């Protein structure tokens, strides 16, 4: 099975703090760590660890962060032949993690702003040969639309993980086969405010009406909601032994979901498999260290996969 990923890479600079500082407040006692991040890279590594052949399109700077990224992808077995070396520095994300495991993230996109339709066009053969194309939205809208259009034109199943969420251009909607927002992202995609008053099922159906495909709303510790032609169903959560760090959970879910779809699993079963991956990830600090291998997931689900 082969997966093509179009998305971001960034260095994650993480500080675990006793509490998140208020405006103007300085909080001491933090623990600092740095590591690889970016939704596209995380998803590519997550899929590779689960046994997929993965090609990644992103952009990095000609700097130490960019060189470290290429070394990481080589170690993890992710093909980075088409990754762009940009003029700007590699993306950096600053992450504050509270004792509860909740996180706050600020991002300087840098090199990612240079990822354009021409870069996607050079990646077109990889998209065409993939079973599933995974696209996330820490990259310019031009690249998002170009990637989804390339997937549609080459007959590859398209999966959009709409994070960070923003209203989608009308041209995007018919290009999406599978959409995987969380509960916060779903109303943003529809252009709704905080007081929209819609439940998850109504949001999922509204999104599905626009794409005509599958919508999976992830709900953290409450599992997921799946809307497809056959109706709407719920995916129960897989209990995590402890919630330590939620930072990479969505990327882990997306990677596992894409792998399961590429293997030909039905959508409901793919979402259940992905929920186990997300549960594993929140129980381990950091992002890349928390992305599970196939053996780790098999152990969690009793080799049922």
C-alpha positions in Angstrom: 0.0 0.0 0.0 1.2 3.5 -0.8 0.3 6.8 0.7 1.3 10.3 -0.5 1.3 13.1 2.0 1.2 16.8 1.2 1.6 19.0 4.3 3.9 20.7 6.7 7.2 20.1 8.5 8.3 22.2 11.5 10.6 22.0 14.5 8.5 21.7 17.6 9.9 23.6 20.6 7.9 22.3 23.6 7.8 23.5 27.1 5.8 21.6 29.8 4.6 24.2 32.3 2.9 24.1 35.7 0.2 26.3 34.1 -0.3 28.3 31.0 0.7 32.0 31.6 -1.8 34.7 31.4 -1.1 37.9 29.4 1.9 39.6 30.9 2.6 36.7 33.3 5.9 34.8 33.5 5.6 31.2 34.6 8.8 29.4 35.9 9.4 25.7 36.5 9.0 24.6 32.9 10.7 21.7 31.2 12.0 22.2 27.6 12.3 19.8 24.8 12.7 20.2 21.0 11.7 17.8 18.3 10.3 17.2 14.8 6.8 18.3 14.1 4.4 19.6 11.5 1.2 17.8 10.5 2.4 16.5 7.2 5.6 15.0 8.5 3.9 13.5 11.6 1.3 11.9 9.4 3.9 10.6 7.0 6.0 9.0 9.8 2.9 7.6 11.4 1.9 5.9 8.2 5.4 4.6 7.6 5.6 3.1 11.1 2.3 1.2 10.3 3.8 -0.4 7.2 2.9 2.0 4.4 5.2 3.1 1.6 5.1 6.9 2.1 6.1 9.8 -0.1 6.1 13.3 1.4 5.8 16.8 -0.1 6.6 19.7 2.2 9.2 22.6 2.3 12.1 23.2 4.7 14.8 25.8 5.0 18.5 25.4 4.2 19.2 25.3 8.0 19.9 22.9 10.8 16.2 22.2 11.3 15.8 21.3 7.6 18.8 19.0 7.6 17.6 17.3 10.8 14.2 16.7 9.1 15.8 15.0 6.1 17.8 12.7 8.4 14.6 11.9 10.3 12.7 10.9 7.2 15.6 8.8 6.0 15.6 6.9 9.4 11.8 6.5 9.3 11.7 5.2 5.7 9.7 8.2 4.4 10.6 9.2 0.8 11.5 12.9 0.8 12.8 13.2 -2.8 10.3 15.9 -3.7 10.7 18.0 -0.5 11.4 21.7 -1.4 14.4 23.5 0.0 13.1 27.0 0.5 14.7 30.4 0.9 12.9 31.0 4.2 13.8 29.2 7.5 12.1 25.9 8.4 8.8 26.3 10.2 9.0 26.5 14.0 6.1 25.8 16.4 6.1 26.8 20.0 4.1 24.4 22.2 3.0 24.9 25.8 1.8 21.7 27.5 -0.1 21.9 30.8 -0.1 19.1 33.4 -3.5 18.0 32.1 -1.9 17.3 28.7 -3.8 20.1 27.0 -1.6 22.2 24.7 -1.3 25.7 23.2 0.6 26.2 19.9 2.0 29.2 18.0 3.5 28.8 14.6 5.9 30.7 12.3 5.4 29.1 8.9 8.6 30.2 7.2 9.5 27.8 4.4 6.0 26.5 4.1 4.8 29.7 2.6 6.9 28.8 -0.5 5.1 25.5 -1.1 3.1 26.2 -4.2 1.2 24.6 -7.1 4.4 24.0 -9.1 5.8 21.9 -6.2 2.6 19.9 -6.2 2.8 19.4 -10.0 6.3 17.9 -9.6 4.8 15.5 -7.0 1.9 14.5 -9.3 3.4 11.1 -10.2 3.6 10.2 -6.5 0.0 11.2 -6.0 -1.1 9.2 -9.0 0.6 6.0 -7.8 -0.8 6.2 -4.2 -3.7 4.4 -2.7 -4.6 7.4 -0.5 -3.5 11.1 -0.7 -3.4 12.8 2.7 -3.5 16.6 2.7 -3.4 18.9 5.8 -3.7 22.7 6.0 -0.6 24.2 7.6 0.4 25.0 4.0 -0.8 27.7 1.6 -4.3 27.3 0.2 -2.8 27.1 -3.3 -1.0 23.9 -2.5 -4.0 22.4 -0.7 -6.2 22.9 -3.7 -3.6 21.8 -6.2 -3.0 18.6 -4.3 -6.6 17.7 -3.9 -7.2 18.5 -7.6 -4.2 16.3 -8.6 -5.7 13.5 -6.5 -9.1 13.8 -8.1 -7.6 14.0 -11.7 -5.4 10.9 -11.2 -8.1 8.8 -9.5 -6.4 8.7 -6.0 -8.6 8.7 -2.9 -8.3 12.1 -1.2 -8.3 12.6 2.5 -8.2 16.2 3.9 -7.3 16.7 7.5 -8.5 20.3 7.8 -6.1 21.5 10.5 -5.6 24.2 11.3 -9.2 24.9 10.1 -10.2 27.8 7.9 -13.2 28.2 5.6 -12.6 26.2 2.4 -12.9 27.7 -1.1 -15.8 26.4 -3.1 -13.5 24.7 -5.5 -12.2 22.4 -2.7 -15.4 20.7 -1.6 -16.0 18.3 -4.6 -12.3 17.3 -4.5 -12.5 15.7 -1.1 -13.4 12.0 -0.7 -12.7 11.8 3.1 -12.7 14.7 5.6 -11.4 14.4 9.1 -12.1 17.5 11.3 -12.3 17.5 15.0 -15.2 19.1 16.9 -13.6 22.6 16.8 -12.6 22.5 13.2 -16.0 21.2 11.8 -18.0 24.5 12.3 -15.1 26.6 11.1 -15.1 24.8 7.8 -18.8 25.6 7.4 -18.2 29.3 8.3 -20.2 29.0 11.6 -19.5 30.9 14.8 -19.0 29.5 18.3 -22.8 29.6 19.0 -23.9 27.6 16.0 -26.0 25.3 18.1 -25.5 22.2 15.9 -24.6 18.8 17.2 -21.9 16.6 15.8 -24.3 14.6 13.7 -25.7 17.8 12.1 -22.2 19.1 11.5 -21.1 15.9 9.9 -24.2 15.8 7.6 -23.7 19.4 6.6 -20.1 18.7 5.7 -21.0 15.5 3.9 -23.6 17.4 1.8 -20.7 19.6 0.5 -18.2 16.9 -0.2 -20.5 14.0 -1.2 -18.0 11.7 0.5 -17.1 10.5 4.0 -16.9 12.7 7.0 -15.2 11.6 10.3 -15.4 14.0 13.2 -12.9 13.1 15.9 -14.1 13.8 19.4 -11.0 13.2 21.6 -11.8 11.1 24.6 -15.4 10.5 23.2 -14.2 8.6 20.1 -15.4 9.6 16.7 -18.5 10.1 14.5 -18.6 8.7 11.0 -21.0 10.0 8.3 -21.2 8.2 5.0 -23.8 7.1 2.4 -25.0 4.3 4.6 -25.8 6.6 7.5 -24.1 8.0 10.6 -22.4 5.8 13.2 -20.3 6.3 16.3 -16.8 4.9 17.0 -16.3 4.3 20.7 -13.1 5.7 22.3 -10.2 3.3 23.0 -9.3 4.1 26.6 -5.8 5.6 27.1 -3.9 4.4 30.1 -3.2 8.1 30.9 -3.5 11.4 29.0 0.0 12.8 29.1 0.2 14.9 25.9 -2.5 15.4 23.3 -0.2 17.2 20.8 0.1 14.4 18.1 -3.2 12.6 18.6 -4.9 14.0 15.5 -1.9 13.2 13.3 -1.7 9.7 14.7 -5.4 9.2 14.0 -5.2 10.5 10.5 -2.1 8.4 9.6 -3.7 5.2 10.9 -7.0 6.0 9.3 -5.3 6.5 5.9 -3.3 3.3 6.3 -6.4 1.3 7.1 -8.3 2.8 4.1 -5.3 2.0 1.9 -5.5 -1.6 3.1 -9.1 -1.7 1.9 -10.8 -1.7 5.3 -14.4 -0.3 5.6 -14.6 3.2 6.9 -16.0 2.2 10.3 -13.2 -0.3 10.9 -10.6 2.1 9.7 -11.8 4.7 12.2 -11.7 2.1 15.0 -8.1 1.3 14.1 -7.3 5.0 14.1 -8.9 5.5 17.5 -6.5 3.0 19.0 -3.6 4.8 17.4 -4.7 8.2 18.9 -5.2 6.6 22.3 -1.6 5.2 22.2 -0.3 8.6 21.2 -1.8 10.7 24.0 -0.3 8.4 26.6 3.3 9.3 25.6 5.0 12.7 25.8 6.2 14.3 22.5 4.9 13.7 19.0 7.3 11.5 16.9 8.2 9.3 19.9 4.4 8.7 20.5 3.5 7.6 17.0 2.8 3.9 17.2 4.3 1.0 15.2 2.1 -1.8 13.9 3.3 -4.1 16.6 2.3 -1.6 19.3 -1.2 -1.3 17.9 -1.5 -5.0 17.5 -0.7 -5.4 21.2 -3.3 -2.9 22.2 -6.1 -4.4 20.1 -5.2 -8.1 20.8 -3.7 -8.7 17.4 -7.2 -8.1 15.9 -5.9 -6.1 13.1 
